[in-house]
Each structure stands twice: as C-alpha cells, then as structure tokens.
Amino acid sequence: MAYLATTALDKFWDKTADEIVFLGEWCKTNSDSKDLQNYKTMPFLWSNQEIVKTAFDECWAVYYAILPILSKHLNEIHNINKSDRYWKIIIGNWLWCFIQIVYDRYKNINNFIAEYPNFNTFVLSKNSYITPLEYGDFINNISSDPYNLQLYSQILDYLGFNFRALDYNLNQRHVYKYGHKSLFKNTLFRFIEFFAKKDACITITTPNFINKMSFIKLFFNSDRKIIYDDFNDLISIDIKKDITMRNNFTRLYGGNNDFIKLLFYLFEQNFPMLFLEGFMDMRKNALSRSNRLTKVYFTTNAVYFNYPYKFFIAEHIEQILFVGMQHGGNYGSDNSFNGDKYEIDISDYFLTWGWKYGIDTKPCTYEMINQNIKPKKDGYILFVMNDMLKYLYRIESFYQSSAIKLAYLPKTISFFRNVKAIDKFLVRTYPSDSGFKIAQTLKDNFPSMIFDNHSKTFRKRLKNARLFVCDHLSTTYLEAMAMNFPTIVFANKNYCSFRRPELFELLIEAKILFYDEIEAAKHIDMIYNNIDDWWLSYSVQKARREFCYHYARTSDDWAKEYMKVFNNILENDARS
C-alpha cells in the first residue's frame, strides 16, 4: 500500500511504509535529499499552458458563480444590503486566490488517488485547524507546510477518507492590526493638503513612487487638485471566532458541482475572520473616517492588503470613481494573469503601462519606469533571479511551486555552465527563499560566483552594470527596457503564454528574449566587449520601442501623462 506525503512536515510521514509517494517537489524542501532517493514524486500539474488556461478560466467561472451567493449570505449575516461589487472589493482578492489554491490541491489529491487508489496517510487533527484573519494572514499561511496540511486534510475528509490524525500547533491569530506612521509622509501629505484647492477632487493612495519628490511634482501638475492619503490609521481589532456564524456555509450551495461543494465546505473553517466576526468593527472604522470625499480615488495596489482602504472604497463606491493602475509586469501580456482580471473588474477605470484591454483600460505610463540609468562601460553584468512560494498560490503562466525546482532552476544552472563570462556577473537572487534553496544550489555549483547582498536596491545596482540579464519575464526586464538599458532575458517556453505573441517575437528576433538559455549565453559572450553595437542597432532599437510602447511606455513628463488621463476621466465620467 502506498503512503501519501502531502507536505514537507516529516512528522506526518510513515517512514516505515513500503512505498512513500510525495504529492509534489515541495515535500522535499525540509529534508536532506540523500534520504529521499527511494521515494516517488507525483508530476507537476501546471507545465502545459493549455491546461493552465483551462484551469484559470474554470476558476474564474466559479468565482463569478459563487460570489453572488456569498454576497447575499454576508448581507444577511451583517444585516446590510450591499452590491456584489462591494463584496468583490472586500473579499474578492482572497476569494479568487482561495478558489485557485483549493483547485490545485483538489486536483493533486484526485490525480494521486487515480494512480494509487489504495493508500494511507496521516492528517492534521481538527483541533489543530486555524482560520486566517484576512488576505495577508492567509498568504502567510499558504506559504507554510502546516496550513497546507490543513487544507489537504480537509479535502481528504470531504472525500470521505478517515486517516490517523496528529496534532500540530499552527498559531491561530486573533488580533488584526494595521497602520504605521511615517513622519516624512505625514508631514509631506499635510503640507500638500494645506496648499490643495478646497475643491481638490483626486485622492491618491499608495502610488508606489520611486522618487519622494514625485508626490510634489504630480501635485503641482494637477493644479493642486490632488491630495494624498495612505489610509495608514493605527487599527487593532480583537476578533473571536463564532462557530454558529460559520455553520451555514455548506447549505448555501444547492448545485451538483463537486468542486463548488468542496469550497463551501472549506469556507466554514477558512473564511477569514475579518469578513465575518470582525466585519462590523472594520466597517465602523471605515465609516468613522472624517476625511472629505473626493470624486476620484486612485491606487496601484492598496486593494490587496490595506483593509481600512478597501472598506472605505467599498462603502463609498456608488459615490466615487475608483481608478486602479498596473504596478508590475505580466499585466496585459499574459493569457492567464489574475492581477489585471481582478483589478479591472473592481475599477471604474484602470491605467496601464501602454496596453489596452476593453473600454475601461487607459494606456498611460508609470513613474517607476521613467528613470534614467545609463550602462557603465566597465561594469558588471547584473543577473536578477526570481523565486515563488513552494506551494502554488495562483494559477498563472509562470514558474511557481514545483516548477521552480523542475524547470526554472535547471535552466539557470545550464545558462551559467555555458556562459564564458561567469566571473563578470553579479547575481541577485530573490531576497527570501521559497524552500528550494536556490542561492545555496548556485553556490554549490559555482563556488566562485559573486552574489548581491541586497544592501542596495535593484536600481542602484543597475547604475554600476553594463548589461542586465534576467531569467524570467516579470517586472525588472520592463523597467530596464523602458530605460533603454541593454537587456537580455531567457525563459522556458512551456511557462509562457501571451495575448500578443507577435510583440514577444520582436524581442526574439532582436536577440533580447531567448527560449534557449545556451543561445542566450553564447550571445552574451559574443557582445560582451561591445554591447552598444548590438543594443543601439536600428533593428534592436525598433523592436524595443515597439514592445515598450505596449508594455512599458515612457514619457518626457510622466506627471502630465497622469493628469491627462485623470482630467479625461473627470471631464467624461466624474460623479457629483
């Protein structure tokens, strides 16, 4: 009989079993690999982009199907009458993320059962289960072994299995805290509000400016119509779990979709406490804010973790225009990307870095990509790496979970084994490690490799580089290309799926993007002593300009571009 190991917690492994099967590569991250050679591992589910796109679409269909059910239920519990859009703003980012996580875990279990119908495993005792406080707490937990063990245990329980249960301390949190005071920002924001016009009509939250003076530049470009508010009020809410409030979730869905039934079963334990037991206190905080209401509220990413902001926006969504903005790579370019799908859905308008997708998206630029950093002729090659959680936390078109070990890291190792100028590289690994020990693996393979100690920002490191190289398609390559900084990227084609592949084909023809890491290494060796001959050539610059126009558009005056879009929104659609 096979024994199933669902996570890396070896306390929950039966090491005396005849055959142990790991559910994924994440199970091996806490143990010495030498002890694991005789174990089997289930294949990774998400290396085929057609399968990824199908799963992505299915999960979003489930989201749109169950959100009205949850909206109605939450309205009844809290004795209010709020729209689906209200609840999308409050719970939406947690909900779509939870759906995709459970979809992955459910598929993993079912695939294992199909191959090993007779099996045994240890599960987490129900006395050890926890409930996340909110989205941030949920993401922290989903990166951990114990909470994933909880989800797998609950799925097996839902499927009717009865295995031996063991206790484990998962550290249940009960106090939601938010807010911090920045003396600089508080002083700056008060200064700006003092000089703002009485009829200031735009409130900006978390614009993620690189330059602190950008706040003032945009303010004066707006003709003093902007105020800044980061909604960083100090909040502390003590939340006690109410079992009776949670007992009705399984009764809400009367359909025959087994996956949706599973979700409602899991909601009873995993629905965040801030949306149920802590909701009224959080809502009271939002309603008690005395700030004047402006016509437009603009942010880049406050709709994910800033609950004072989320609740405030949701409470006033019928009286304001809510404008979001792209704040990283993959937006608009990838076929399966949750960020733009969710943020466009809850926004009245959404500003992009150049691309357009529907009437509510507004091509613009971004302060961060309008930096001016020139390559240093005798500098190093800055190599930037990525890392993701070892447990999949969203279904998208890029490396994550087991793919980090199976596809991403081997490709990068292959690159460094084939490049001759390895001593010229400064390697910037991801600041935190998912568990796959990326930095240590590189050190073991390349003892002389020079690593960035992260004492300086990416942009400061770039100032002393002659060439930027990246092993993934995310944000930094867009920043570098927007600056017209010599850039080379290589990626695994199996983990790429683009809405407009012809634009990425331009980068391939210009030898900026490679799917073959060995060819990328050869190209770097060839151009190393005279990078400008390649980078400044007509064909390469033409490809870069065309690509950046759609995905990393720059401007001679980014602040004027912002205000051009804001003024257009105010003139055409601002609510009184």
N, C-alpha and C positions, 0 to 999 in steps of 0.2 A: 504494500500500500504506500502510495506517495504521501510525503509530508509537505504541506504548503507553508512557506515562509513569506509573509506579506510585507514585512518591513525589515529594517536593519536591527531591530531590537532582538538580540540573540537569546534573551531570556524566554522569548516566545518561539524558539526553535526546538524541535526534538532532535538533538544531535545523535541519538541512538537509532533513528529511523533508517530503514534500508535505502530509501531514496528521498532526498530533500530537493524540492523544486522552488527556486526563487521566482517571485512574481515579476521581478524586474531588476535592472542593474542597481537600483537604489538600495536593495537589500544588502549589498556587499560593502557599503561605504564605512561601516564601523568595525570591520574585521580585517585581519591580515589575509590578503588574497591567497597566500600559500596554503591556508587552511580550507580554501573554498574550491579547490581544483576539481573535486569529485562531485560537486553539486551541479544541477542543471538550472538553466535560467530561461524563463519564458521570453519570447521575442517581443521587441518594442512594437507597439501598435501603430505609431504615427509617423512612419517614414515614407509613406506614399501620399502625395498631395491630393490625389482624388479622394482617398479615404478621409483625409483631414478636412477637405471642403465639405464632404457629405456630412461628417460629424458636426462640423461648425454650423452648417445650415439646420441640421436636426435640433441642435441645442438651442439655437435662436428661435426656432419654431416653438419649442417647448416653453421658452421664456415668454413669448407673446401669448401663448395659450394659457399659462397659469398665472400671469401677473394680474389679470382682472379678477381671478378667483381670490388671490391674496389681498388685492386692494379692497374688495368687498368685505372680506373677513377682518382685515385690520381696521377698516372704518367702523365695523360693528363692535369690535373689542374696545376701541378708544372713543366710541360714541361721537364720531365726526363724519363728515361727508366730503371726502377729498377725491380728486380725479386720479385716473391711472397715471397721468404724468407726474402728479405729486409723489406718488409712491415709487415711480421709476427713479426720481431724483433721490429719494431717501434710501431705498433698498436695492435699486437696480443694479449697481455695480457688484454688490455682494451676490445678488441672485444669479446673474448670468455666470459669474465665476463659480459659484457653488454648483450650478447645473453642469458645467463642463467638467468640473472635478469629479463629481459623482458619476457622470457619464464615463469618464476614463476608468475609474475604479470598478464600476459595474461591468464594463467591457473586459477588463483584466480578469476579474473573477470568472465571468462566463466563459472566456477563452480557455482559462485553466481547467474549468470543470469539463468542458467539451473534450479535452485531451486526457484528463485524469478524473474520471467520474467517481472513482473510489479513492478517497483521500482523508487525511486527518490534519488538524492544525490546532494551535492554541489561539484563543481570542481574548480580548480585553473584557474584564468583568464590567457589568453595567454600573456597579458602584463607583467605578473609576471614570466614567464618562464626564466630559465637561461641555459647557455651552459657550461659544465665543461671545465677547462683549459687542463687537461691531466688526466692520470690514478689516481694519488694521489688525485687530487681535486674531481674526480669522486667518489672515495671510501669514501672520507669525506662526500660528499653529499648523497651518497646512504645510509649512516647510519642515515640520518636526516629525520624527518617527511615531511618537505616541498618539498624536491626533489622527494620523493616517491609519494607525492600527485601530483606532476607534471606528473610523468610517468603514474599514474593511470588515470589522467585527459586526457592525450594524447591518451591512449588506448581507453577510452570511446568515445573520439572524432573520432578516427579512425573507431570505430564500428558503428558510425552514430548517437550517442546519443547527445542530446542538453539539458544540465542542466544549472541551475543558476551558474554563475561563480563569485568568490570572489577574491579580490587581497590579496597578501601576499608577503612580502619582503624576497627574497631568497638570496640576497647578491651575485650578479654576480661579479666574479673576472676577471680582465683584464691583470694582470701582472704575468708572470711566473718567479719565482725566484728559483735559485738553487745554492748550494755551501756553504761551510763553511770551515774555515781554522782551522786546528788543529796543534798547534805549535809542539806537540810531534811527530805526524805522519809526518808532513812536514820535520822536522829535521831528523827523522829516515829514511824516504824514500830517502832524498837527500844523506844521509850517505851511504845507501845501493847502490844507483845508482852510487855514486863516486867509490865504490870498485867493482862494477859489471864489468864483462868482456865486451869488446867492442861488442862482438857478442852475448850478452845476448838475449835469444830467447823466454822468457816467461814473459808476463805481468800479474800480479795478481791484481785484483780489488775486494775489499770488501770480504776478505776470512772469516770474522767473527771469528777471533781467540779470544780465551778467555784470553790467556796469551800474553802480549805485546812482550815478548822475542821470541815468536813463529815466528815472522817475520824474526828475525835474524837466528834462528835455521834452518828454511826452506831455507833461502838464502845460507847459507854455505853448507847445504846438496845438494844444486843444483849445487855445484861447481861454484857459483857466476853467474849462468845463468838467475837469476830471477831479475826483477825489480818490484816495487810496484807503482801503480798509482790509486788513488781512484776517479779520474775524478771529483774532487770537485771544479772546477773552479767556481768563482763567476759569475753568469749569471743573467741578468734581461732583459726580453723581454716584451715590452708593446704590447698587441695584441688587435686589433679592429675587431669586428665581421663583416664579409662581407656576407650579405644576398644573394647576387647574386651567390656567390661561393657555396652556400648550396641548391639552388633551384632545382638542377637536380637529387638529390638522388633518388626521387621516380620514376624517369624514367629509372633508371639503371637496374631494375629487371623486366623482361617480363614474368616470370613464373606465376603459379597459386597457389603457396603455400602461404596461407593467413598469416602465421606467418612471413615468409620472407618479404612479402609485408609490414607488420607492422614495421619490423626492418628498412627498407629503408625509410619509412615514419618518423620514430623516428630519424633517422640519421640527418635529416635536422636541428633539434633543438639540438640534444645531441651529435653529433660527436665532440670530443674535439678540441678546437681551435688550440692547438699546432700542430695538424696533418693537419690543413688547413691553417688558416690565419697566424699562427706563424711558419709554417713549414720551410720556406726559411731562416728565421733568425736563427732557431735552426740548420738547416743543415749547414749554413755558419759557425756557431761556431764549429761544428764538423770538417769541412774541414780545418779550420784555425789552428787547433792544430799542433804544430811543433814537437811533440814527434816522436822519431823514431818508425817505425813499426816493431813489433816483430812477430815471427812465430805463437806463441800461445797466446791467451787471455783467461784468466781463471777467473771465478767469482762464487760466491754462489748465490747471489740474486740481483745483480745490474741491471738485465734485467727487473726489475719491476718498480722502481721509479727513477732511475738515467738516465735522458734523455740525458745529454751530453755523457754518456757511450753508451746508446742504439743507438744513432745516429752515433757515431764513429764506433761502431762494424758493424752496418748495411752498412755504407759507404765502409768498407774495407772487407766485409765478403767473397769476392771472392779471396782475397789475404792471408787470415789468417785461422787458425784453431780456432774455438770458442769452448771452453770447459766449461761446466757448472757443478755444483755439488749440490747434495742434501743438504738442510740446515734446515731440521726439520723432524718431524715424519710424518707418513702416506704415504710417498713416497714408492712406490714399494709394499706396503702391501695392500692398499685399492683398491677395484674394481673400485670405482669411485673417482678419485682424479685428479684434474686439474693441480696441480703443476708439477708432473713428465711428464704428457702428453704434456704440452706446452713447458717445458724446454728441454725435449729430442727432440722435433720437431724442435727447432731452433738451437740446438747444433750439432757440428760435433761429439763430444763425451760427455758423461755425467757420472760423477763419483758418485757412490752410497755408502751407508754405508754397503754394503755387497751383496745386491740382484742384479740380472741380468735380464734384460728385452730387448732382442734384441741384435744385434751385436755392437751397439754404446754405450751401457752402460758398464762401467768399475767398477767392485767391488773394493772398497778401504776401507779406514777408515776415520775418521774425527777428527780433533784436539780437538774439544769440548768434544767428548765422551771419550777421553783418559785422563781423570782426575782421580786423586787418592784420593777419600774421603772415609774414614772408618767410620762405625757407632759408635756412642758414647753409651756405655753400659747403662748409666743412663740418656740418652737424651729423648727428647720428640718424639712424632710421628708427622712427618711433613706431613700435608694433603694439597695437591695442587689442586686447582679448575680451572675451565675454564669459559669462557663466550664468546659469539659471538654477532655479530650485531643483533638487534631485527628484522631487515629486512633481509631476505635471500639475500646473495650476490654471492653465487655459489652453484651449485647442486652437493653435495658430500655426502659421507657416514659418517656423524657425526652430533652431535647435533648442531642446529642453529635455529634462528628465534623462532617461537612458541614452538619448541621442548625444548628450554631452560626452559620454564615455565611448559610445559605439561609432559615432560619425564625426563629431566636432574635434575632439582632442587628437584622434589618429591623423586627421587631415593636417592639423597644425604641426604635429611632430614630423610628418612627411615633408612639409614645407621646409622646416629648419634642417632636415637631413639633406636637403637638396640645394639649399642656398649657400653660396661660397662666402658671402659677406656676413656670416653669422656674428662675428665679433664687432660688427658695426651697429648692431641692434640694441635698442633699449626696450625691453619687453615690459609692457604694463598689463599685468594680469588684473582680473576683477578684484575689487577691494575685499570681498568676502568669498568664502569657498562654499560651494553647494554640498560638498561631501565627496566629490570625485577627485579631490586633491590635484587640481590642475597645475598649480605652481610647483608643487613637490615633484610631480611627474616630469615636468620640463627640467627641473634641476637635476633629477636623476639621469635623464637622457642627455642633457647638455650642461655639464658641470661648469663650463666657463661662461655660460650665458649671463648677461647683465640684466638685472631686474629693477624696475622702478619701485621705489619705496613709498610711493604715494604721498610724499611730503609736499608735492606741488600739484596743481590742477592740470588737467589734460591740456588746456590752452597754454599754460606756462611751459609745459614740457614741449609742446609743439614749436615754441619760439626758438628752440635750440636744435630743431630737426631739419634735415634736408629732404626727407621723404616720409610720408605717412603710409603705413601698411596696416590693414585690418583683416581679420579672418572671419568676419560676419557682416551682414547687412543690417545696420541699425541706425544709430543717430550720429556717431562720430564721423563716419565717412561723408555724410551730408554736410556737416559743419566744415570739414576740410575742403571738400569740393566747392562749397559756396565761397570760401576764402580764396579759391584758385590755388590751393596748396597741393603740390604733387601727391597723388593718392593712388594706391593700388589695393584692391580688395579681392579676396578669394573666398568662395563659399561652396557648399555642397549643393549641387543642382536638385537633389532629391528633397531638399528642405527650402526650396524657393518656388513661389507661385505668384505671378504678377498680374495685375489688372491690365497693364500696358507693357507686355514683354518687349515690344519694339523699342521702347526707351532704354531698357537694360541691354538690348542688343547693341545700341550705340556705344555703351561702355565696354562691351566685349570687343567690338571692332577697334576701339581706341586703345585696347590693352590696359584699361583701367580695372575691369572686372574679369576674373578668371574663375572657371569651374574646376580647372586642373591646377592644383597647388604647385606642381612641379614646373609647369609652364610659367606660373607667376614668379617662382624662384629664379628661373632662367632669365626672365625679363628684367628682374631687379639687378641681377649680376651684369646684364648687358648695358643697362642705362646708368649704373651707379656713378660712374665718373663724369657723366654729362647728362644729368636728368633733364635739363631745360630743352635740349634738342628734341626730346620726346614730348615732354609735357607742354611746351609752348608751340608745338607744331600746329598748323592750321586745322588738321583733321581732329586732333585730340581736343583742342580748344572749342571747336564747333560742337563736338559731342558733349563736352562738359556743359557748355552754355545751354544747349537744348535740354539736357537732362535736368539741370538745376532750375531752369525756367518752370518746370513742372513740379519738382520735388524739393528744391532748396533755393527759392527765388530771393534775390537780394535787391537792394535799393540804395540809391545815393542818399536817401533820407528815410530811414525806416519809420521814424515817428510820423512823418507826413503821410506815409502809406497807411499806417494805423488809422490816422484821423480821417483820411479819405474814405475808408471803409466805415468807420463809426458814423461819420456825417451822412453817408449814404443810407445807413440803417435808420438814423434819426429822422431824416427827411422823408423816408418812404414808409416807415412802419412803427415809429415810436408810439407807445400808448400814452394817453393822457391820464 
